[in-house]
Amino acid sequence: MRMDITLVFTVALAAAFIVVVLALVVIIKYQRWRIGDQNVFIERFIRQNEEQRQKMRKAGIL
């Protein structure tokens, strides 16, 4: 009887550990995707900013 309880507890603990690890992997992948998506917008903003600076220099504003 004692062996059965220990086995059930061990299997449940292992299953919980696997679920936590998988959840962390999913969270990390999602965060990497979000950061990459935000980098695209930042890159576009920087490029447009540089284009505006060049136009201002050509116009003699800067």
Biopython code that builds the backbone (N, CA, C, O; Angstrom):
import numpy as np
from Bio.PDB.StructureBuilder import StructureBuilder

atoms = [
    (1, "MET", "N", (0.827, -1.194, 0.000)),
    (1, "MET", "CA", (0.000, 0.000, 0.000)),
    (1, "MET", "C", (0.875, 1.263, 0.000)),
    (1, "MET", "O", (0.606, 2.216, -0.730)),
    (2, "ARG", "N", (1.907, 1.251, 0.817)),
    (2, "ARG", "CA", (2.799, 2.412, 0.902)),
    (2, "ARG", "C", (3.538, 2.621, -0.420)),
    (2, "ARG", "O", (3.765, 3.761, -0.826)),
    (3, "MET", "N", (3.907, 1.550, -1.082)),
    (3, "MET", "CA", (4.615, 1.628, -2.357)),
    (3, "MET", "C", (3.719, 2.241, -3.427)),
    (3, "MET", "O", (4.196, 3.006, -4.265)),
    (4, "ASP", "N", (2.438, 1.919, -3.409)),
    (4, "ASP", "CA", (1.512, 2.464, -4.396)),
    (4, "ASP", "C", (1.351, 3.968, -4.237)),
    (4, "ASP", "O", (1.302, 4.695, -5.229)),
    (5, "ILE", "N", (1.268, 4.438, -3.005)),
    (5, "ILE", "CA", (1.123, 5.876, -2.756)),
    (5, "ILE", "C", (2.379, 6.615, -3.201)),
    (5, "ILE", "O", (2.279, 7.696, -3.780)),
    (6, "THR", "N", (3.534, 6.066, -2.947)),
    (6, "THR", "CA", (4.785, 6.683, -3.351)),
    (6, "THR", "C", (4.895, 6.734, -4.874)),
    (6, "THR", "O", (5.340, 7.738, -5.432)),
    (7, "LEU", "N", (4.498, 5.674, -5.535)),
    (7, "LEU", "CA", (4.542, 5.641, -6.992)),
    (7, "LEU", "C", (3.585, 6.668, -7.590)),
    (7, "LEU", "O", (3.951, 7.383, -8.524)),
    (8, "VAL", "N", (2.384, 6.748, -7.072)),
    (8, "VAL", "CA", (1.402, 7.716, -7.569)),
    (8, "VAL", "C", (1.912, 9.136, -7.343)),
    (8, "VAL", "O", (1.818, 9.979, -8.236)),
    (9, "PHE", "N", (2.446, 9.400, -6.166)),
    (9, "PHE", "CA", (2.987, 10.723, -5.859)),
    (9, "PHE", "C", (4.145, 11.078, -6.782)),
    (9, "PHE", "O", (4.232, 12.210, -7.257)),
    (10, "THR", "N", (5.016, 10.144, -7.033)),
    (10, "THR", "CA", (6.167, 10.371, -7.901)),
    (10, "THR", "C", (5.732, 10.664, -9.335)),
    (10, "THR", "O", (6.252, 11.576, -9.978)),
    (11, "VAL", "N", (4.778, 9.883, -9.825)),
    (11, "VAL", "CA", (4.286, 10.090, -11.197)),
    (11, "VAL", "C", (3.586, 11.440, -11.300)),
    (11, "VAL", "O", (3.767, 12.154, -12.286)),
    (12, "ALA", "N", (2.794, 11.798, -10.301)),
    (12, "ALA", "CA", (2.097, 13.087, -10.318)),
    (12, "ALA", "C", (3.099, 14.244, -10.270)),
    (12, "ALA", "O", (2.934, 15.239, -10.975)),
    (13, "LEU", "N", (4.109, 14.115, -9.460)),
    (13, "LEU", "CA", (5.136, 15.150, -9.367)),
    (13, "LEU", "C", (5.903, 15.289, -10.681)),
    (13, "LEU", "O", (6.190, 16.403, -11.117)),
    (14, "ALA", "N", (6.228, 14.181, -11.299)),
    (14, "ALA", "CA", (6.926, 14.215, -12.589)),
    (14, "ALA", "C", (6.046, 14.857, -13.665)),
    (14, "ALA", "O", (6.531, 15.642, -14.479)),
    (15, "ALA", "N", (4.766, 14.525, -13.667)),
    (15, "ALA", "CA", (3.850, 15.110, -14.646)),
    (15, "ALA", "C", (3.728, 16.621, -14.432)),
    (15, "ALA", "O", (3.713, 17.386, -15.396)),
    (16, "ALA", "N", (3.642, 17.043, -13.181)),
    (16, "ALA", "CA", (3.555, 18.478, -12.892)),
    (16, "ALA", "C", (4.828, 19.191, -13.342)),
    (16, "ALA", "O", (4.759, 20.289, -13.894)),
    (17, "PHE", "N", (5.964, 18.590, -13.117)),
    (17, "PHE", "CA", (7.234, 19.172, -13.535)),
    (17, "PHE", "C", (7.287, 19.326, -15.055)),
    (17, "PHE", "O", (7.720, 20.360, -15.564)),
    (18, "ILE", "N", (6.851, 18.310, -15.766)),
    (18, "ILE", "CA", (6.844, 18.366, -17.236)),
    (18, "ILE", "C", (5.919, 19.469, -17.722)),
    (18, "ILE", "O", (6.259, 20.192, -18.659)),
    (19, "VAL", "N", (4.761, 19.607, -17.104)),
    (19, "VAL", "CA", (3.815, 20.654, -17.497)),
    (19, "VAL", "C", (4.430, 22.033, -17.259)),
    (19, "VAL", "O", (4.297, 22.918, -18.104)),
    (20, "VAL", "N", (5.090, 22.226, -16.136)),
    (20, "VAL", "CA", (5.723, 23.519, -15.835)),
    (20, "VAL", "C", (6.826, 23.821, -16.843)),
    (20, "VAL", "O", (6.926, 24.953, -17.316)),
    (21, "VAL", "N", (7.640, 22.857, -17.175)),
    (21, "VAL", "CA", (8.720, 23.062, -18.143)),
    (21, "VAL", "C", (8.143, 23.409, -19.519)),
    (21, "VAL", "O", (8.634, 24.321, -20.182)),
    (22, "LEU", "N", (7.116, 22.696, -19.944)),
    (22, "LEU", "CA", (6.493, 22.995, -21.236)),
    (22, "LEU", "C", (5.874, 24.386, -21.242)),
    (22, "LEU", "O", (5.964, 25.100, -22.241)),
    (23, "ALA", "N", (5.251, 24.774, -20.144)),
    (23, "ALA", "CA", (4.673, 26.119, -20.059)),
    (23, "ALA", "C", (5.763, 27.176, -20.171)),
    (23, "ALA", "O", (5.576, 28.185, -20.851)),
    (24, "LEU", "N", (6.890, 26.961, -19.518)),
    (24, "LEU", "CA", (7.994, 27.923, -19.610)),
    (24, "LEU", "C", (8.537, 28.021, -21.031)),
    (24, "LEU", "O", (8.861, 29.113, -21.498)),
    (25, "VAL", "N", (8.636, 26.896, -21.712)),
    (25, "VAL", "CA", (9.115, 26.911, -23.099)),
    (25, "VAL", "C", (8.160, 27.707, -23.978)),
    (25, "VAL", "O", (8.594, 28.501, -24.813)),
    (26, "VAL", "N", (6.865, 27.498, -23.792)),
    (26, "VAL", "CA", (5.865, 28.229, -24.585)),
    (26, "VAL", "C", (5.951, 29.728, -24.285)),
    (26, "VAL", "O", (5.886, 30.545, -25.204)),
    (27, "ILE", "N", (6.095, 30.091, -23.030)),
    (27, "ILE", "CA", (6.202, 31.506, -22.662)),
    (27, "ILE", "C", (7.445, 32.132, -23.273)),
    (27, "ILE", "O", (7.381, 33.253, -23.778)),
    (28, "ILE", "N", (8.565, 31.439, -23.237)),
    (28, "ILE", "CA", (9.806, 31.972, -23.809)),
    (28, "ILE", "C", (9.669, 32.163, -25.314)),
    (28, "ILE", "O", (10.090, 33.189, -25.849)),
    (29, "LYS", "N", (9.085, 31.185, -26.001)),
    (29, "LYS", "CA", (8.909, 31.318, -27.454)),
    (29, "LYS", "C", (7.983, 32.481, -27.786)),
    (29, "LYS", "O", (8.239, 33.229, -28.729)),
    (30, "TYR", "N", (6.909, 32.637, -27.015)),
    (30, "TYR", "CA", (5.977, 33.733, -27.256)),
    (30, "TYR", "C", (6.657, 35.081, -27.045)),
    (30, "TYR", "O", (6.476, 35.994, -27.850)),
    (31, "GLN", "N", (7.433, 35.217, -25.980)),
    (31, "GLN", "CA", (8.118, 36.475, -25.715)),
    (31, "GLN", "C", (9.147, 36.795, -26.802)),
    (31, "GLN", "O", (9.294, 37.950, -27.202)),
    (32, "ARG", "N", (9.848, 35.782, -27.273)),
    (32, "ARG", "CA", (10.809, 36.009, -28.370)),
    (32, "ARG", "C", (10.092, 36.472, -29.624)),
    (32, "ARG", "O", (10.595, 37.339, -30.339)),
    (33, "TRP", "N", (8.913, 35.901, -29.905)),
    (33, "TRP", "CA", (8.127, 36.302, -31.070)),
    (33, "TRP", "C", (7.680, 37.763, -30.923)),
    (33, "TRP", "O", (7.758, 38.536, -31.878)),
    (34, "ARG", "N", (7.214, 38.137, -29.733)),
    (34, "ARG", "CA", (6.761, 39.515, -29.501)),
    (34, "ARG", "C", (7.906, 40.500, -29.646)),
    (34, "ARG", "O", (7.742, 41.556, -30.257)),
    (35, "ILE", "N", (9.067, 40.165, -29.089)),
    (35, "ILE", "CA", (10.221, 41.069, -29.180)),
    (35, "ILE", "C", (10.639, 41.230, -30.639)),
    (35, "ILE", "O", (10.938, 42.339, -31.082)),
    (36, "GLY", "N", (10.661, 40.129, -31.382)),
    (36, "GLY", "CA", (11.012, 40.210, -32.798)),
    (36, "GLY", "C", (10.029, 41.056, -33.573)),
    (36, "GLY", "O", (10.423, 41.809, -34.463)),
    (37, "ASP", "N", (8.737, 40.940, -33.243)),
    (37, "ASP", "CA", (7.702, 41.725, -33.909)),
    (37, "ASP", "C", (7.873, 43.209, -33.591)),
    (37, "ASP", "O", (7.696, 44.056, -34.466)),
    (38, "GLN", "N", (8.214, 43.526, -32.345)),
    (38, "GLN", "CA", (8.421, 44.916, -31.958)),
    (38, "GLN", "C", (9.671, 45.487, -32.627)),
    (38, "GLN", "O", (9.708, 46.673, -32.956)),
    (39, "ASN", "N", (10.679, 44.666, -32.827)),
    (39, "ASN", "CA", (11.906, 45.137, -33.466)),
    (39, "ASN", "C", (11.647, 45.587, -34.896)),
    (39, "ASN", "O", (12.297, 46.513, -35.381)),
    (40, "VAL", "N", (10.709, 44.942, -35.573)),
    (40, "VAL", "CA", (10.360, 45.341, -36.936)),
    (40, "VAL", "C", (9.828, 46.770, -36.935)),
    (40, "VAL", "O", (10.212, 47.577, -37.782)),
    (41, "PHE", "N", (8.946, 47.084, -35.987)),
    (41, "PHE", "CA", (8.384, 48.427, -35.921)),
    (41, "PHE", "C", (9.440, 49.456, -35.529)),
    (41, "PHE", "O", (9.439, 50.572, -36.048)),
    (42, "ILE", "N", (10.333, 49.093, -34.627)),
    (42, "ILE", "CA", (11.407, 50.010, -34.231)),
    (42, "ILE", "C", (12.336, 50.270, -35.409)),
    (42, "ILE", "O", (12.758, 51.404, -35.633)),
    (43, "GLU", "N", (12.654, 49.226, -36.157)),
    (43, "GLU", "CA", (13.524, 49.390, -37.329)),
    (43, "GLU", "C", (12.868, 50.304, -38.358)),
    (43, "GLU", "O", (13.534, 51.162, -38.938)),
    (44, "ARG", "N", (11.581, 50.130, -38.586)),
    (44, "ARG", "CA", (10.867, 50.981, -39.538)),
    (44, "ARG", "C", (10.864, 52.433, -39.068)),
    (44, "ARG", "O", (11.055, 53.344, -39.874)),
    (45, "PHE", "N", (10.650, 52.656, -37.774)),
    (45, "PHE", "CA", (10.649, 54.005, -37.222)),
    (45, "PHE", "C", (12.015, 54.670, -37.398)),
    (45, "PHE", "O", (12.097, 55.831, -37.796)),
    (46, "ILE", "N", (13.079, 53.935, -37.100)),
    (46, "ILE", "CA", (14.432, 54.489, -37.230)),
    (46, "ILE", "C", (14.732, 54.829, -38.687)),
    (46, "ILE", "O", (15.311, 55.876, -38.977)),
    (47, "ARG", "N", (14.337, 53.943, -39.604)),
    (47, "ARG", "CA", (14.581, 54.196, -41.026)),
    (47, "ARG", "C", (13.825, 55.447, -41.483)),
    (47, "ARG", "O", (14.391, 56.282, -42.189)),
    (48, "GLN", "N", (12.566, 55.586, -41.092)),
    (48, "GLN", "CA", (11.793, 56.759, -41.486)),
    (48, "GLN", "C", (12.374, 58.034, -40.870)),
    (48, "GLN", "O", (12.388, 59.087, -41.508)),
    (49, "ASN", "N", (12.848, 57.933, -39.638)),
    (49, "ASN", "CA", (13.462, 59.076, -38.979)),
    (49, "ASN", "C", (14.706, 59.520, -39.739)),
    (49, "ASN", "O", (14.910, 60.715, -39.954)),
    (50, "GLU", "N", (15.527, 58.576, -40.140)),
    (50, "GLU", "CA", (16.738, 58.911, -40.896)),
    (50, "GLU", "C", (16.389, 59.522, -42.254)),
    (50, "GLU", "O", (17.056, 60.453, -42.704)),
    (51, "GLU", "N", (15.360, 59.010, -42.898)),
    (51, "GLU", "CA", (14.935, 59.591, -44.182)),
    (51, "GLU", "C", (14.480, 61.040, -43.988)),
    (51, "GLU", "O", (14.794, 61.905, -44.806)),
    (52, "GLN", "N", (13.752, 61.302, -42.922)),
    (52, "GLN", "CA", (13.307, 62.674, -42.648)),
    (52, "GLN", "C", (14.499, 63.597, -42.377)),
    (52, "GLN", "O", (14.513, 64.745, -42.820)),
    (53, "ARG", "N", (15.491, 63.092, -41.652)),
    (53, "ARG", "CA", (16.690, 63.908, -41.402)),
    (53, "ARG", "C", (17.406, 64.257, -42.705)),
    (53, "ARG", "O", (17.849, 65.390, -42.897)),
    (54, "GLN", "N", (17.515, 63.271, -43.595)),
    (54, "GLN", "CA", (18.174, 63.541, -44.872)),
    (54, "GLN", "C", (17.390, 64.570, -45.679)),
    (54, "GLN", "O", (17.990, 65.451, -46.294)),
    (55, "LYS", "N", (16.073, 64.477, -45.689)),
    (55, "LYS", "CA", (15.254, 65.453, -46.403)),
    (55, "LYS", "C", (15.423, 66.845, -45.795)),
    (55, "LYS", "O", (15.480, 67.838, -46.521)),
    (56, "MET", "N", (15.505, 66.917, -44.461)),
    (56, "MET", "CA", (15.684, 68.204, -43.802)),
    (56, "MET", "C", (17.065, 68.784, -44.116)),
    (56, "MET", "O", (17.198, 69.994, -44.299)),
    (57, "ARG", "N", (18.086, 67.938, -44.178)),
    (57, "ARG", "CA", (19.425, 68.437, -44.519)),
    (57, "ARG", "C", (19.459, 68.962, -45.945)),
    (57, "ARG", "O", (20.070, 69.995, -46.217)),
    (58, "LYS", "N", (18.794, 68.241, -46.870)),
    (58, "LYS", "CA", (18.760, 68.691, -48.263)),
    (58, "LYS", "C", (18.003, 70.026, -48.374)),
    (58, "LYS", "O", (18.344, 70.870, -49.202)),
    (59, "ALA", "N", (16.972, 70.207, -47.531)),
    (59, "ALA", "CA", (16.202, 71.443, -47.580)),
    (59, "ALA", "C", (16.890, 72.577, -46.840)),
    (59, "ALA", "O", (16.423, 73.714, -46.903)),
    (60, "GLY", "N", (17.981, 72.305, -46.145)),
    (60, "GLY", "CA", (18.725, 73.314, -45.424)),
    (60, "GLY", "C", (18.159, 73.633, -44.042)),
    (60, "GLY", "O", (18.503, 74.660, -43.456)),
    (61, "ILE", "N", (17.316, 72.784, -43.527)),
    (61, "ILE", "CA", (16.728, 73.018, -42.211)),
    (61, "ILE", "C", (17.703, 72.642, -41.105)),
    (61, "ILE", "O", (17.757, 73.306, -40.071)),
    (62, "LEU", "N", (18.470, 71.584, -41.317)),
    (62, "LEU", "CA", (19.451, 71.143, -40.318)),
    (62, "LEU", "C", (20.864, 71.512, -40.748)),
    (62, "LEU", "O", (21.823, 71.222, -40.032)),
]
sb = StructureBuilder()
sb.init_structure("model")
sb.init_model(0)
sb.init_chain("A")
sb.init_seg("    ")
for serial, (resi, resn, name, xyz) in enumerate(atoms, 1):
    if name == "N":
        sb.init_residue(resn, " ", resi, " ")
    sb.init_atom(name, np.array(xyz, "f"), 0.0, 1.0, " ", f" {name:<3s}", serial, name[0])
structure = sb.get_structure()
